[in-house]
Every structure is written in C-alpha cells, then in structure tokens.
C-alpha cells in the first residue's frame, strides 16, 4: 500500500448539680466515671466494624475483577499494510504494541494476532475470511479499504465488502471494531467524500465499535511516519494504540471478558 492519509454524638448533654443538698455521692461519681469511660470504648468498637466490612467487600470485588481480566481473549487485527506494520519489525507494529499494553493493564491472557496483508484490498480480505476465522477471535479490529481507494475502486464495492466482512465476523461471535479511513483529495472531491462516508454509515447500520479515523493524530505527521509518508513509525503506532484504539476497545474488552468469566463459572 502506498497511499498517504490524514487526518474519568450526638449532642453533648451538660447537667448542673445543685449546690445545696444535691451533691452526688461517691458511688454516683464512680458510676458516672465508669459510664463515661465505657462510652468511648463502645464508640471505637462501632467505628472499627464498618471499615472491616468495607475491606471485605473491596477484597471480593478485586478478586472478581481479577478473574475477569485473567480470561483468555483473542483479538484479531485484520487489515492491510497498516495492520501488518510494513517497514517495521513485527514487535513494533500496532498488534504487538496493543498486546503489550493490554497485558500491562492487567489482561494477562490477551492475545493479539497480526493478520495484516500488505497491498490487500477489501475484496481480498473477504476472500480470506474463512482462513482467518480459524483463529476464533473474540474481537476483531478491522481496517481495510485504503488500497481500494488508491486504485479508485467503486465506493459501492468497498462498502459491500466491508459489510460482508462484518456480518461474517459477527456471525462467528466476534465483536467487531471498525477503523475508519480517509484519503487525500487528489482523487476528486466526490470520490473522497463518498469514500469517507462509508465507515460512519456502516458503523451506524451494523452497531460495530467505531474508530472514526484509525490514523487520527498520526496521518500526515512526518515525525510519526516512515520515509514513505504512509506507514507509521513505532512511535506513530504507539499513539494509535493509546489514543485511537484503547479508548474504544477497553469497554468492549471488559464486556467480552465478563461474559467469558460468567460462562466459565457456570
């Protein structure tokens, strides 16, 4: 692929003793002192019981959360060279960086599979779905269509292919995260607008998790792209992972992990 892109005590009661004939006896004084001394003890016992219960509840909640986050999750990164990480070691491409970030966040058994294929169009992606679905992904991050635009492929074809891919993935129980794409306006204003509209329209119709522009904050920034001005550097992919993917992926990931934990507990 060689096409550039842009883009959280109550009240104290005071009693007065009468001066004449009403002085308290020594026994009264002893009793009063005993009551006064016992009151703080009772108060202390009452106050210390609440934090103990709170700590117990917190411990249970933490344990439940840990069980959820320890569920094995398979995420399929499906797309073209932007997914593959063309020009970089595999460890620096976004799928590897995403897996590392998820493990650091506590999803210790999360696995991200890099299924990016350089130069692939949306038609080619549809044609290899049977193969990639063998990975049984819980979540699929789908980014495709940029190479189609480079070739000037009809927008209706791109739209149809992406919808087909989403349906087949969803039919296999995979939660889809769709990464939107944008292109330069050198292909003509009408084509550029029609192409850009594909992604939000599909997201609205299918209910997929949506990243409006996969390369937001990176596309067009020379300091975050390789010499070809198309493919992100390691730092560029880090920004894509932290700023574009994780904010929309984490809610879906939490839901999927909780569902898997509930199934395991049955």
C-alpha positions as CSV (number, residue, x, y, z in Angstrom):
1,X,0.0,0.0,0.0
2,X,1.4,3.4,-0.9
3,X,-1.3,5.9,-0.2
4,X,-0.9,8.7,2.3
5,X,-3.6,9.6,4.9
6,X,-4.7,12.4,7.1
7,X,-6.2,13.4,9.1
8,X,-12.7,9.8,34.5
9,X,-22.7,12.1,69.3
10,X,-24.9,13.1,69.2
11,X,-25.3,16.3,71.1
12,X,-23.5,16.5,74.4
13,X,-25.9,16.9,77.4
14,X,-24.5,19.1,80.2
15,X,-26.1,18.7,83.7
16,X,-25.6,21.1,86.6
17,X,-25.6,19.8,90.1
18,X,-27.5,21.9,92.8
19,X,-25.1,23.4,95.3
20,X,-27.3,22.7,98.4
21,X,-28.3,19.0,99.3
22,X,-27.8,17.7,95.8
23,X,-24.1,16.8,95.7
24,X,-23.6,13.4,94.1
25,X,-22.4,10.6,96.4
26,X,-19.0,9.0,95.8
27,X,-20.9,6.0,94.4
28,X,-22.6,8.2,91.9
29,X,-19.3,9.7,90.8
30,X,-17.9,6.2,90.3
31,X,-20.8,5.1,88.3
32,X,-20.7,8.2,86.1
33,X,-17.0,7.9,85.6
34,X,-17.5,4.2,84.6
35,X,-20.1,5.2,82.1
36,X,-18.0,8.0,80.7
37,X,-15.0,5.7,80.3
38,X,-17.0,2.9,78.7
39,X,-18.6,5.2,76.1
40,X,-15.5,5.8,74.0
41,X,-14.8,2.1,74.0
42,X,-18.3,1.3,72.6
43,X,-17.8,4.1,70.1
44,X,-14.5,2.7,69.0
45,X,-15.9,-0.7,68.5
46,X,-18.8,0.6,66.4
47,X,-16.4,2.6,64.2
48,X,-13.9,-0.2,63.6
49,X,-16.5,-2.7,62.4
50,X,-17.5,-0.6,59.3
51,X,-14.0,-0.5,57.7
52,X,-13.7,-4.2,58.2
53,X,-16.8,-4.9,56.2
54,X,-15.8,-2.4,53.6
55,X,-12.4,-4.0,53.2
56,X,-14.1,-7.4,52.9
57,X,-16.3,-6.1,50.1
58,X,-13.4,-4.5,48.3
59,X,-11.4,-7.7,48.5
60,X,-14.3,-9.6,46.9
61,X,-14.7,-7.1,44.2
62,X,-11.0,-7.1,43.5
63,X,-11.0,-10.9,43.3
64,X,-13.9,-10.9,40.8
65,X,-12.3,-8.2,38.7
66,X,-9.0,-10.2,38.6
67,X,-10.9,-13.3,37.4
68,X,-12.5,-11.3,34.6
69,X,-9.2,-9.8,33.5
70,X,-7.5,-13.2,33.5
71,X,-9.8,-14.6,30.9
72,X,-8.1,-15.7,27.7
73,X,-9.1,-13.2,25.0
74,X,-8.2,-13.5,21.3
75,X,-8.1,-10.2,19.3
76,X,-7.7,-10.5,15.5
77,X,-6.0,-7.5,13.9
78,X,-7.3,-7.8,10.4
79,X,-6.3,-5.4,7.6
80,X,-3.6,-4.4,5.1
81,X,-0.1,-3.0,5.5
82,X,-1.2,-0.5,8.1
83,X,-2.1,-3.5,10.3
84,X,0.9,-5.6,9.2
85,X,3.3,-2.8,10.1
86,X,5.1,-2.6,6.8
87,X,8.7,-1.4,7.1
88,X,8.9,-2.3,10.8
89,X,9.8,-5.3,12.9
90,X,6.7,-7.2,13.9
91,X,7.3,-6.3,17.5
92,X,6.8,-2.6,16.7
93,X,3.6,-2.9,14.6
94,X,0.4,-2.0,16.3
95,X,-0.9,-5.5,17.1
96,X,2.2,-6.3,19.2
97,X,2.1,-2.9,20.9
98,X,-1.6,-3.4,21.6
99,X,-1.0,-6.8,23.2
100,X,1.8,-5.4,25.4
101,X,-0.4,-2.5,26.5
102,X,-3.3,-4.9,27.4
103,X,-1.1,-7.1,29.4
104,X,0.3,-4.2,31.3
105,X,-3.3,-3.1,32.0
106,X,-4.0,-6.5,33.6
107,X,-5.3,-8.5,30.7
108,X,-2.5,-11.0,31.2
109,X,-4.0,-13.6,28.8
110,X,-4.9,-11.3,26.0
111,X,-3.5,-12.3,22.6
112,X,-3.5,-10.1,19.5
113,X,-3.0,-11.8,16.2
114,X,-1.4,-9.8,13.4
115,X,-3.3,-10.7,10.3
116,X,-2.3,-7.7,8.1
117,X,-1.5,-8.3,4.5
118,X,0.3,-5.6,2.6
119,X,-1.4,-4.4,-0.6
120,X,-4.7,-6.2,0.1
121,X,-8.0,-4.7,-1.0
122,X,-11.3,-5.2,0.7
123,X,-12.1,-7.9,-1.8
124,X,-9.0,-9.9,-1.0
125,X,-9.8,-9.6,2.7
126,X,-13.3,-11.1,2.2
127,X,-11.8,-13.9,0.2
128,X,-9.5,-15.0,3.1
129,X,-12.1,-14.7,5.9
130,X,-12.6,-18.5,6.1
131,X,-8.9,-18.8,6.9
132,X,-8.6,-16.0,9.5
133,X,-11.8,-17.1,11.3
134,X,-9.9,-20.3,12.3
135,X,-8.3,-18.2,14.9
136,X,-11.8,-17.9,16.6
137,X,-11.4,-14.2,17.5
138,X,-13.4,-12.8,20.4
139,X,-12.8,-9.4,19.0
140,X,-11.7,-8.3,15.5
141,X,-10.2,-4.9,14.7
142,X,-11.0,-4.4,11.0
143,X,-9.1,-1.8,8.9
144,X,-9.5,-2.1,5.2
145,X,-10.3,0.0,2.1
146,X,-7.3,2.2,1.7
147,X,-5.8,0.2,-1.1
148,X,-9.2,0.2,-2.8
149,X,-9.2,3.9,-2.8
150,X,-5.7,4.0,-4.2
151,X,-6.9,2.0,-7.1
152,X,-10.1,4.1,-7.5
153,X,-12.3,1.1,-6.9
154,X,-16.0,1.9,-6.8
155,X,-17.2,3.0,-3.4
156,X,-20.2,0.7,-3.6
157,X,-17.9,-2.3,-3.9
158,X,-15.8,-1.2,-0.9
159,X,-18.9,-0.6,1.2
160,X,-20.4,-4.0,0.2
161,X,-17.1,-5.9,1.0
162,X,-16.8,-4.3,4.5
163,X,-20.4,-5.1,5.3
164,X,-19.9,-8.7,4.2
165,X,-16.7,-9.0,6.4
166,X,-18.5,-7.6,9.4
167,X,-21.5,-9.9,9.1
168,X,-19.4,-13.0,8.7
169,X,-17.3,-12.0,11.7
170,X,-20.3,-11.2,13.8
171,X,-22.0,-14.5,12.8
172,X,-19.0,-16.3,14.2
173,X,-19.4,-14.4,17.6
174,X,-16.6,-11.9,17.1
175,X,-17.1,-8.3,18.3
176,X,-16.0,-6.0,15.5
177,X,-14.1,-2.8,15.9
178,X,-14.1,-0.9,12.6
179,X,-11.3,1.5,11.9
180,X,-12.3,4.4,9.6
181,X,-10.1,5.6,6.8
182,X,-9.7,8.9,5.0
183,X,-7.8,9.8,1.8
184,X,-6.2,12.8,0.0
185,X,-8.5,14.8,-2.2
186,X,-6.5,14.2,-5.3
187,X,-9.0,11.6,-6.4
188,X,-11.7,14.2,-6.7
189,X,-14.0,15.7,-4.2
190,X,-17.0,13.5,-4.9
191,X,-15.0,10.3,-4.5
192,X,-13.2,11.4,-1.4
193,X,-16.5,12.4,0.3
194,X,-18.2,9.2,-0.7
195,X,-15.3,7.1,0.5
196,X,-15.0,8.8,3.9
197,X,-18.8,8.4,4.4
198,X,-18.5,4.6,4.0
199,X,-17.2,4.0,7.6
200,X,-19.6,6.1,9.8
201,X,-22.6,4.8,7.7
202,X,-21.6,1.2,8.1
203,X,-20.9,1.7,11.9
204,X,-24.3,3.2,12.3
205,X,-26.1,0.4,10.4
206,X,-24.2,-2.5,12.0
207,X,-23.6,-1.3,15.5
208,X,-19.9,-2.1,15.5
209,X,-17.5,-0.4,17.8
210,X,-16.1,2.5,15.8
211,X,-12.8,4.4,15.5
212,X,-13.7,7.4,13.3
213,X,-10.2,7.7,11.8
214,X,-7.7,4.9,12.5
215,X,-4.7,7.2,11.8
216,X,-6.0,10.2,13.7
217,X,-3.1,12.3,15.1
218,X,-0.6,10.3,13.1
219,X,-1.5,10.5,9.4
220,X,0.2,13.5,7.8
221,X,2.7,14.0,10.6
222,X,6.1,13.4,9.2
223,X,7.7,12.8,12.6
224,X,5.3,9.8,13.2
225,X,5.6,8.2,9.8
226,X,8.3,6.4,7.9
227,X,10.0,7.9,4.9
228,X,7.2,6.8,2.6
229,X,4.9,9.3,4.4
230,X,2.3,6.5,4.6
231,X,3.2,3.9,7.2
232,X,3.6,4.9,10.9
233,X,6.8,4.5,12.8
234,X,7.0,2.7,16.1
235,X,6.1,5.9,17.9
236,X,3.2,6.5,15.5
237,X,1.7,3.1,16.2
238,X,2.1,3.7,19.9
239,X,0.0,6.9,19.6
240,X,-2.6,5.0,17.5
241,X,-2.8,2.2,20.2
242,X,-3.0,4.6,23.2
243,X,-5.2,7.4,21.7
244,X,-7.3,5.7,19.0
245,X,-7.7,2.0,19.8
246,X,-7.7,1.5,23.5
247,X,-10.3,4.1,24.4
248,X,-12.9,2.4,22.3
249,X,-11.6,-1.2,22.7
250,X,-11.5,-1.4,26.5
251,X,-15.3,-1.2,27.1
252,X,-15.8,-3.9,24.5
253,X,-13.0,-6.0,26.0
254,X,-14.4,-5.7,29.6
255,X,-17.8,-6.9,28.3
256,X,-16.4,-9.8,26.4
257,X,-14.1,-10.8,29.3
258,X,-17.0,-10.6,31.8
259,X,-19.2,-12.8,29.6
260,X,-16.4,-15.4,29.3
261,X,-15.9,-15.4,33.1
262,X,-19.6,-15.9,33.6
263,X,-19.7,-18.9,31.2
264,X,-16.7,-20.4,33.0
265,X,-18.4,-20.1,36.4
266,X,-21.5,-21.9,35.2
